[in-house]
Amino acid sequence: MVSDNSKDIEDILKQADDALYRGKAMGRNCIVTVDLDGTVWKST
């Protein structure tokens, strides 16, 4: 999911990269989601 103010593909890819690296930093064997407001949710 991307925010409504994403103007181009570079913004969308940056948001996806940020979410990916947040998940990697939290460890293995989990599911991580990031809300549009930046709230990180982790499920194991």
Secondary structure as a PSIPRED ss2 file (coil, helix, strand):
# PSIPRED VFORMAT (PSIPRED V4.0)

   1 M C   1.000  0.000  0.000
   2 V C   1.000  0.000  0.000
   3 S C   1.000  0.000  0.000
   4 D C   1.000  0.000  0.000
   5 N C   1.000  0.000  0.000
   6 S C   1.000  0.000  0.000
   7 K C   1.000  0.000  0.000
   8 D C   1.000  0.000  0.000
   9 I H   0.000  1.000  0.000
  10 E H   0.000  1.000  0.000
  11 D H   0.000  1.000  0.000
  12 I H   0.000  1.000  0.000
  13 L H   0.000  1.000  0.000
  14 K H   0.000  1.000  0.000
  15 Q H   0.000  1.000  0.000
  16 A H   0.000  1.000  0.000
  17 D H   0.000  1.000  0.000
  18 D H   0.000  1.000  0.000
  19 A H   0.000  1.000  0.000
  20 L H   0.000  1.000  0.000
  21 Y H   0.000  1.000  0.000
  22 R H   0.000  1.000  0.000
  23 G H   0.000  1.000  0.000
  24 K H   0.000  1.000  0.000
  25 A H   0.000  1.000  0.000
  26 M H   0.000  1.000  0.000
  27 G C   1.000  0.000  0.000
  28 R C   1.000  0.000  0.000
  29 N C   1.000  0.000  0.000
  30 C C   1.000  0.000  0.000
  31 I E   0.000  0.000  1.000
  32 V E   0.000  0.000  1.000
  33 T E   0.000  0.000  1.000
  34 V E   0.000  0.000  1.000
  35 D C   1.000  0.000  0.000
  36 L C   1.000  0.000  0.000
  37 D C   1.000  0.000  0.000
  38 G C   1.000  0.000  0.000
  39 T C   1.000  0.000  0.000
  40 V E   0.000  0.000  1.000
  41 W E   0.000  0.000  1.000
  42 K E   0.000  0.000  1.000
  43 S E   0.000  0.000  1.000
  44 T C   1.000  0.000  0.000
